[in-house]
Every structure is written in structure tokens, then in C-alpha cells.
């Protein structure tokens, strides 16, 4: 189906829809849906580039791309998804490669692989892993692998491990940032500046600067 579109077309496939579009194309696949300007869907099943005016997120998606995969969705401009299953992007200039059920709500962020990862902080990256989250205060943050890890401070990161957490609050005169947790299980950095925890279990560094824990269990 092509409706209310110009300089746009569908190249093969079945049950694809191209609505209110300009300079856009659907290249094969099945049950794909595209709306906006300068967008492209290349193959796959049930992929969508569009806007739903009933939702408050996003605007009309322009210059975005989905390359294959199953039931992926892009809701904002200049973003893309390659492969994967049920991944979603609600931010500008963001991308997801592979993986499943991951979501980006922020601009200039990316997810590679993994499952059920979530990014809300800008300029942030998740590499693989499972159920990892980069939250709103975590601009420029990274999570690489692991499971159930959480970062909510800027320029901070977690590498592997499980249930590790970097978090804090905005306080006048202080800007918690540049923290890292490498591996381990259940380690926490709270309100840190330049803090690190390497391995170990249930270790805690609270309201500290340029401090660290190397291994051990339940140290604080």
C-alpha cells in the first residue's frame, strides 16, 4: 500500500505500507510500515518507522533507517536499527545493532547486541549484556556486558558483572562523575567522583572522591 506519498515506493515484498512519505522506500520484506521523509526500510518483518500522535514521545521520523530484523521500531529522526528483534528507538541520532527488546529513549546513543537493555541518558552506549540500564543523569555513560547493571551518573561505566550500580544525586557544588565498576556482583558506587570498584561482591563506596576497592566482599 502506498498512500499520500511522493517520490517514494515499495520494491517487492508483501503487505508493506508507505504512508504520508517523501523520498522514502521500502525494499522488500513483509508487513513493514513507513511514514515520514527520507526514510528507508530494507527487508525484515513488521518493522516500523512512524509517529503516533496519541503518544507524547518523538516527532515525525525523518531520515531514519531499519535494515532487516523483526518488529523493530524507530520513532525519531536520523536514527537506525540493523537487525534484531523488537528493538525501539525514541531518540534522535541513535542506533541499535542486533539484540532483542532493547530501547533507547535519548539522543546520540547506541546499543550493540544484548537483550532488554535500556538507555535514557544522552551520548551513552550499551554493549551486549542483559537487562542493563543507563538512566537519565548518565550522559556519556557505558555498560559493557553483564546483567542487571545500572548507571545513573555522567561519564561513568560498568564492565561486566551482575547487579552492579553507579548512582547519586545532584548536589549544589558537587558533580558526581567519572566512576567505574569492573566485574563482581552487587557492588555500588554512590555519589562518587573518580571512584572505582574492581571485582568482589557487595562492596560499597559512598560519597567519596578518587577512592577505590579492589576485590573482597562487603567492604565499604
N, C-alpha and C positions, 0 to 999 in steps of 0.2 A: 504494500500500500504506500503510495506517495500522495501527500495531501498538502495543499497550500505551501508549496516549496518552489524554489527556483535555483537553477544551476546546481541541481542535486539529483542523485539517482541511486538505485539499487542494482548491484551487479550480482545476479544469481541468488541462490539460497531459497528459503521458503518462509512464508508468514512473517516477513520483516516489515517494519513500518517506519516511514520517514515523514515527519510532520513539522510544518512551520519551519522549514530549514532553508538555509542558503549555503552554497558552496560546500555541501556535505555529501558523504557517501556511505552506504552500507555495502561491504564487499563480501557477500556470501553469508553463510551461517543460517540459523533458524530462530525465529521469534525474537529478533533483535529490534530495538526501538531507539530512534534518534530524533532529537529536537534541538535546534539551535543553529549557529553559524560556524562554518569551517570545522565541523566535527567529522569523525570517521569511526566506524566500527568495522573491523576486519574479522569476519567469521565468528565462531562461537555460538552459544545457545543462550537466548534470553538475556542478553546484555543490553544495558540502557544508558543513554546519555540524554538527560532531560531535566525539567524543572516541574515540580508540583506546587502550584500556587497555594495549596492548602497547608504547606509546610513553611516554617519560618526560616529554614536553612537555605543557603545558596541563592543564586540568581540564575538567569538563563545561561546554560552551559555553552560557551563558545571556545572553539579551537582546542577541543579535547579529543581523546583517543582511547578506544578499547581494542586490544588485539587478542581475540580469542577468549578462551575461558568460558565459564558457565555462570550466568546470572550475576555478573558484575555490574556496578552502577557508578556513574560519575555525575555529580550534581553542580559542579562549578567550572570555572574557566581555566583553560590551559593545564589541564590535569590528565593523567592517563593511567590505565591499568593494562598490564600484559599478562594474560593467562590467569589461572587461579579460579577459585570458586566462591561466589557470594562476597566478594570484597566491595567496599564502598568508599568513595571519596566525596567529602563535602567542602573541601578547601581548594583554594587557587594554587596553581603551580606545584601540585603534589603528585606523587606516583606510587603505585603498588605493583610489584612484580611477583607473580605466583602466590602461593599460600592460599589460605581459606578463611573466610569470615573475619577478616581484619578491616578496621575502619580508621580513616583519617578525617578529623574534623578541622584541622588547621591548615594554614598556608605554608608552602615551601617545605614540605615534609615528605618522608618516604618510608615504605615498608618493603622489605625483601624477604619473601618466604614466610614461614611461620604460620600459626593459626590463632585466631581470636585475639590478635594484638590490637591495641588502641592508641592513637596519638591525638592529643588535644593541644599540645604545645607547638609553637611555630619553629621552623628550622630544625626539626628533630627527626631521628631515624631509629627504626627498629629492624634488627637483622635477625630473622628467624625467631625461634622460641615459641612459647605457648602462653596465652593469657597475660602477656606483658602490657603495662600501661605507662605512657608518658603523658602527664596531666598538664593543666593549663599554665602553671607557673614555670614550666620546664622548657623555656626557649633554648634551643641549641643542645638538647639532650640526646643521649644514645642509650639504647638497650641492645645488647648483642647476645642472643640466645637465652637459655634458661627458661624458667617458668614462674608465673605469678610474681614477677618483679615489678616494682613501682618507682618511678622517678617524678618528683614534682618540684625540683629546683633547677635553675638555669645552668647551662654548661656543665652538667653532671652526667654520670653514666654508670651503668651496671653491666658487667660482663659475666654472663652465665650465672649459675647458682639458682636457688629457688627461694621465693618469699623474701627476697631482699628489698629494702626500702630506703629511699633518699627523699626526705620531706622536710618541711619547715613552714614558717610564716613570714610575711613581710613585716619588718620591724623598722621603725624610724632610725636612720643612721646605720643600718646593717643590711647587707645584701647577701644572704646565704647563697653560695655558688661554688662551682669547681670541686665537686665531691665525686668520689668513685668507690664502688664496691666490686671486688673481683671474686666471684665464686662464693662458695659457702651456702649456708641455709639460715634464713631468718635473721640476717644482720640488718641493723638500722643505723642510718646517719640522720640525726635530727638537728636542724638549724646550724649546719656546719658550713665553714669556709675552708676550702682546701683540705678536707678530711678524707681519709682512705681507710677501708677495711678490706683485708685480703684473706679470704677463706675463713674457716671457722664457722661457729654456729651460735646464733642468738647473741651476738656481740652488739654493743650499743655505744655510739659516740654522740653525746648530747651537747649542743650549744658550745662547740669548740672550734678553734681555728688552727689549721696546719698541724693536725694531730692524726694518729692512726692506730689501728690494731692489726697485728699480723697473727692470724690463726687463733687457736684457743676456742673456749666455749663460755658464753655468758659473761664475757669481760665487759667492763664499762668504765 
